[in-house]
C-alpha cells in the first residue's frame, strides 16, 4: 500500500464538521476552501520541514498564504538556494538575516525589558518581514529598548499600539473549571502521566496544590505543577470521577477529537475553545513571541488573530485535529476582535512528562517510553531536525510533534524522512 500523505496522517482529509463551519464563519471561506486549506497546510508543513533541514543555518523562516494556504514561502539568506526551494514545492525569498540570528536579537530585547515592561509588552520574530517586531506604547519606548539591548535598529520593526495584553481569567460564575472555589479557567487538553489522568491548562490559572472543581462544581482535582510568568503552563491531576478524553468542545457543544500535536505553520488556520466565548477561529501570526502582562513576561507563546475574553484562559487551540496550545492572554474581545497568545502544547507535554490523550492512544495511560539515546520512543516530543533510529533505520524529523504509535517514522512520511 502507498505511504499515507501528510494530510492523511494528520487527519486533514477528514476534518470535523465543527472545524469547517467555524473556519467558514471566521475566515469567510466556503466549505470547499476550508477543506482545501487544511490539506494544503498539512502538506506544506512537511515540505517546509524538509527545506528547513536542508538549508540549515541559512533558513530564515516559512509561512503559508492565500485563502486556501495554497502558497508556501521559504526564506533563505543565500540566493543560490532558490532552485532547491522551488524544487521542494515552495516560493523562494532571499533575505538578509537567518532565523537563528533574529531569535538572538529577540532574546537580547527580552533581557533588556525592565520593570514591568508595560511600555513594550510584545516582542516577536516576524519571518514574513525578516525583522523582530516590538509592540510599544510609543516610538520612544521602543527606541529606548533597542538601545538598551544593544541590537541593530535596522533589524527591528516598531508597532505603536495602546493595547495591553492581559491574562484571560476572571472571578465569576460559569462552566469550565474553578480554582479554589473562585477563579474560573478553561480546560486545555486531556493528558495522562502514568496512571494519573488530568488536563493541561494555563499556568496563571492556578499554583501547584490549588484545588479544582469541574463545570458542575463537583470536586475534580489538584494542580500538580504550574509555571507563570516565564512560561504559562500547568497541569491538573483529576480524581477517579473524571476521565481524560481527546475531546475538545466545538461549535454548538459538539466534540472535536484531538489526533496529535503537530505544530502548524505561520499563516495556518487555528481554532480556539473557551468557556466564556465558545468556539472561534483565526490564523497563526508568529511563533516564539514574548508578551509582558501585568504579572510579568511570558516567553515562547504563539500570537494569533483569534479572539478571546476573560475566562477563556487555559482553553484549547487546535488546527484541524492537531492540538496547538492553551490560551494564555490577549487584548480586545470577541465583539470588536483582538489578538491572543497561546502557550504551545508540546513544551507542556515535554516539561511535565505528559502524554496527550488522542483518538489513536486508546484508553491506556502509559507514560512516555524510555529508550536508548537517539532511538525513537512514543511519548517523546521531537523538534524539526531531530534525528532518531528505529529498527536500524535513521530518520530526521520534519514537523514538531509528540510521538505516538500511529506516528512511527516508517508509517508517517509526513513527519519523518529517512537519512
C-alpha positions in Angstrom: 0.0 0.0 0.0 1.3 3.5 -0.7 2.5 5.5 2.2 0.0 7.9 3.7 0.3 11.6 2.8 0.9 14.2 5.5 -2.7 15.3 5.2 -3.9 11.7 5.8 -1.5 11.3 8.8 -2.7 14.5 10.4 -6.4 13.8 9.8 -6.7 16.8 7.5 -8.5 14.8 4.8 -11.5 14.2 7.1 -11.8 17.3 9.3 -14.5 17.6 12.0 -17.6 19.4 10.7 -17.4 21.9 13.6 -13.9 23.0 12.5 -15.1 23.5 8.9 -18.2 25.6 10.0 -16.1 27.8 12.3 -13.5 28.4 9.5 -16.3 29.3 7.1 -17.7 31.8 9.6 -14.5 33.4 11.0 -12.2 33.2 8.0 -15.0 33.8 5.4 -14.3 30.6 3.4 -16.6 28.2 1.6 -16.7 24.7 2.8 -14.6 23.6 -0.2 -12.0 26.3 0.6 -11.8 25.3 4.3 -11.3 21.6 3.3 -8.6 22.5 0.8 -6.9 24.8 3.2 -6.5 22.2 5.9 -5.0 19.7 3.4 -2.6 22.3 2.0 -1.4 23.3 5.4 -0.7 19.8 6.4 1.3 19.1 3.2 3.1 22.5 3.5 4.3 21.6 6.9 6.1 18.6 5.5 7.7 20.5 2.6 8.8 23.3 5.0 10.4 20.8 7.3 12.4 19.2 4.5 13.6 22.5 3.3 14.5 23.7 6.8 16.6 20.7 7.4 18.3 21.1 4.0 19.0 24.8 4.4 20.4 24.6 7.9 21.8 27.9 9.2 20.7 29.7 6.0 17.0 29.0 6.8 15.1 32.2 7.6 11.5 31.0 8.1 8.5 29.6 6.3 4.8 30.6 6.1 1.7 29.8 4.1 -0.6 32.4 2.5 -3.8 32.8 0.4 -7.4 31.9 1.2 -6.6 28.2 0.9 -3.0 28.4 2.0 -2.0 27.3 -1.5 1.3 29.1 -1.4 4.2 28.1 0.8 7.1 30.6 1.1 10.5 29.6 2.4 13.2 32.3 3.1 16.9 31.8 2.8 19.9 34.1 3.1 21.5 32.6 0.0 20.1 33.2 -3.5 21.7 30.0 -4.6 19.1 28.1 -2.6 16.3 29.4 -4.9 16.2 26.4 -7.3 16.2 23.9 -4.5 13.5 25.7 -2.6 11.3 25.9 -5.7 12.0 22.2 -6.5 10.9 21.5 -2.9 7.4 23.0 -3.7 7.8 26.5 -2.2 8.3 30.0 -3.4 11.8 31.2 -2.6 12.5 34.5 -0.9 16.1 35.8 -0.3 16.6 37.8 2.9 19.5 39.3 4.9 19.2 37.6 8.3 18.8 33.9 9.2 16.1 32.9 11.6 18.7 31.9 14.3 20.1 35.5 14.3 16.6 37.1 14.5 15.9 34.8 17.5 19.1 36.0 19.1 18.0 39.7 18.6 14.7 38.9 20.2 16.4 37.3 23.2 18.5 40.4 23.8 15.4 42.6 23.6 13.6 40.3 26.1 16.5 40.5 28.5 16.6 44.3 28.2 13.0 44.8 29.3 13.0 46.5 32.7 10.4 47.0 35.4 7.0 45.6 34.4 7.7 46.1 30.7 4.3 47.6 30.1 5.7 50.1 27.6 7.0 47.4 25.3 4.6 44.5 26.1 5.0 42.3 23.0 8.1 41.2 21.1 8.3 38.6 18.3 10.2 37.4 15.2 8.2 38.2 12.1 9.5 35.8 9.4 7.5 37.5 6.7 9.3 40.8 7.2 12.7 39.2 8.3 12.6 41.5 11.3 11.9 41.4 15.0 8.8 43.4 15.9 8.4 45.3 19.1 4.9 46.4 20.1 5.2 49.6 22.2 3.1 52.3 23.6 5.3 54.9 21.9 8.2 55.0 19.4 10.4 56.5 22.1 9.8 53.5 24.4 10.7 51.1 21.6 13.8 53.1 20.7 14.9 53.0 24.3 14.5 49.2 24.5 16.5 48.7 21.2 19.3 51.0 22.6 19.4 49.2 25.9 19.5 45.8 24.2 22.4 46.9 22.0 20.9 45.5 18.8 20.8 46.9 15.3 17.8 49.1 14.8 17.6 48.0 11.2 16.6 44.5 12.4 13.7 45.9 14.4 10.2 47.0 13.3 8.2 49.1 15.8 4.4 48.8 16.1 2.9 51.6 18.2 -0.2 50.4 20.0 -2.1 51.2 23.1 -3.1 47.6 23.6 -2.1 46.0 26.8 -2.3 42.2 26.8 -3.8 40.6 29.9 -4.0 37.1 31.3 -7.5 35.9 30.4 -9.0 34.6 33.7 -11.7 36.1 35.9 -13.7 35.6 39.2 -17.3 34.9 38.2 -19.7 32.1 37.7 -19.9 29.9 34.6 -19.0 26.4 33.4 -15.4 25.1 32.7 -13.4 24.6 35.9 -12.9 26.6 39.1 -9.8 27.1 41.1 -10.2 27.1 44.9 -13.8 27.9 44.5 -13.3 31.4 43.0 -11.3 31.9 39.7 -12.6 30.3 36.5 -10.5 29.0 33.6 -10.9 26.6 30.7 -9.7 23.0 30.3 -6.9 22.7 27.6 -6.3 19.1 26.6 -6.8 15.7 28.3 -3.4 14.2 29.3 -2.1 11.3 31.3 1.1 10.7 33.3 1.5 7.0 34.2 -1.8 6.0 35.8 -2.7 9.6 36.7 -5.3 11.3 34.4 -5.7 15.0 34.0 -5.6 18.0 31.7 -3.1 20.7 30.6 -4.1 24.3 31.1 -2.5 27.8 31.6 -0.1 28.4 34.4 -1.7 31.6 35.5 -4.9 29.7 36.3 -3.5 28.2 39.5 -0.4 27.3 41.5 0.7 23.8 42.4 -1.5 22.5 45.2 -4.6 24.6 44.3 -7.8 22.5 44.2 -10.2 22.5 41.3 -13.9 21.7 40.8 -15.5 21.0 37.4 -18.0 22.8 35.3 -20.7 21.2 37.5 -18.9 22.3 40.8 -18.1 18.7 41.6 -14.7 18.1 43.2 -12.2 17.5 40.3 -8.5 17.5 41.1 -5.3 19.4 42.1 -2.8 21.4 40.2 0.3 19.1 40.0 2.7 21.7 38.6 2.5 25.3 37.4 4.8 28.0 35.9 3.8 31.6 35.4 5.3 34.0 34.5 8.3 33.0 32.4 6.1 30.4 30.7 2.3 29.9 31.1 1.8 26.2 31.7 0.3 23.8 34.2 -1.4 20.5 34.6 -4.2 19.3 36.8 -4.4 15.7 38.1 -8.0 14.6 38.4 -9.7 12.2 40.8 -11.3 8.9 39.8 -14.7 10.5 39.0 -13.1 12.2 35.9 -11.7 10.7 32.7 -9.3 12.4 30.3 -10.6 12.2 26.8 -9.3 13.5 23.4 -12.4 15.7 23.0 -12.4 19.5 22.6 -15.7 21.4 22.9 -16.5 22.7 19.5 -19.3 24.6 17.7 -22.7 24.0 19.4 -21.1 22.0 22.1 -20.2 19.1 19.8 -16.9 17.3 20.3 -13.8 17.8 18.1 -11.4 14.9 18.5 -7.7 15.5 19.0 -5.4 13.2 17.0 -1.9 14.6 17.8 0.2 17.7 18.4 1.9 18.5 15.1 2.8 22.2 15.2 1.2 24.3 12.4 3.0 26.8 10.2 2.8 30.6 10.4 -0.3 31.6 8.4 -2.2 28.4 9.2 -5.8 28.4 10.4 -6.3 27.7 14.1 -9.5 27.4 16.3 -9.9 28.0 20.0 -12.4 26.7 22.5 -13.1 28.6 25.7 -15.7 28.6 28.5 -16.6 32.3 28.0 -16.8 32.8 24.2 -17.0 29.3 22.9 -15.5 28.3 19.5 -13.7 30.8 17.3 -11.1 30.6 14.6 -8.3 32.8 13.1 -4.7 32.4 11.9 -1.3 31.9 13.4 0.7 35.2 13.1 4.0 34.3 14.8 5.6 31.6 16.9 8.1 32.3 19.7 6.6 35.5 20.9 7.3 37.2 24.2 4.5 39.1 25.9 4.6 41.1 29.1 1.5 41.1 31.3 1.0 43.0 34.5 2.2 39.9 36.3 5.4 39.5 34.3 6.8 38.3 31.0 6.0 35.0 29.3 8.3 33.7 26.6 7.7 31.3 23.7 4.0 31.9 23.1 2.3 32.0 19.7 0.5 35.1 18.5 -2.9 34.7 16.7 -5.8 36.6 15.3 -8.4 34.5 17.3 -10.5 36.5 19.7 -10.8 35.6 23.4 -12.1 37.1 26.7 -11.6 36.6 30.4 -12.4 33.0 31.5 -11.2 31.6 28.2 -7.7 31.1 29.7 -6.3 27.7 29.5 -8.6 26.6 26.7 -7.7 24.6 23.7 -6.2 25.8 20.4 -6.4 23.2 17.7 -5.5 23.2 14.0 -7.7 20.6 12.2 -7.3 17.7 14.5 -3.9 18.7 15.9 -3.5 20.2 19.4 -1.6 23.5 19.3 -1.7 25.1 22.7 -3.6 26.5 25.6 -4.9 30.1 25.9 -2.6 32.5 27.7 -3.8 36.0 27.2 -4.5 38.8 24.8 -6.2 42.1 24.1 -9.6 43.0 22.6 -12.7 40.9 22.7 -14.9 38.8 20.5 -17.2 41.7 19.7 -14.5 44.1 18.3 -11.9 41.4 17.6 -8.5 41.2 19.1 -5.1 39.4 19.4 -4.5 36.4 21.5 -1.5 34.3 22.6 -1.3 30.6 23.4 1.3 28.5 25.3 2.3 25.8 22.8 1.3 22.3 24.0 4.4 20.4 23.1 6.6 22.2 25.6 4.0 21.5 28.3 4.0 17.8 27.5 7.8 17.7 27.4 8.3 19.7 30.7 5.9 17.6 32.7 6.3 14.2 31.1 2.7 14.1 30.0 1.1 12.1 27.2 -1.6 13.8 25.2 -4.8 11.9 25.0 -5.6 11.3 21.4 -8.1 9.4 19.2 -5.3 6.8 18.5 -4.0 6.5 22.0 -6.9 4.4 23.2 -7.7 4.2 26.9 -4.2 3.4 28.1 -2.4 5.7 30.4 1.2 4.7 29.6 3.9 7.3 30.3 6.4 8.3 27.5 8.5 5.3 26.7 12.2 5.2 27.7 14.7 4.3 25.0 18.3 4.5 24.2 19.7 7.9 23.4 18.8 8.7 19.8 16.2 5.9 19.5 12.6 6.8 18.6 10.2 6.4 21.5 6.4 7.1 21.8 5.6 10.0 24.1 8.7 12.0 23.4 8.4 15.4 21.8 10.5 15.8 18.7 11.5 19.1 17.1 12.3 19.8 13.4 15.7 18.4 12.6 15.8 15.8 15.4 17.4 12.5 14.4 16.3 9.1 15.6 16.8 5.5 14.8 14.1 2.8 14.7 14.6 -0.8 13.6 18.1 0.1 12.4 16.9 2.9 10.1 17.7 6.6 10.7 15.2 9.3 10.3 15.0 13.1 10.6 12.0 15.0 12.0 10.1 17.3 9.6 7.4 18.7 11.9 7.4 19.3 15.7 5.1 16.8 17.5 4.7 14.3 20.3 5.5 10.8 19.1 2.8 8.1 19.2 2.5 4.6 17.8 0.4 5.9 14.8 3.2 8.3 14.0 6.1 5.8 13.9 8.6 7.1 11.3 8.1 4.3 8.8 4.3 5.0 9.0 4.4 8.8 8.8 6.5 10.1 5.9 4.7 13.5 6.5 6.6 13.7 9.8 9.8 11.9 9.2 12.3 11.4 6.3 14.9 8.7 6.0 18.5 9.8 6.2 
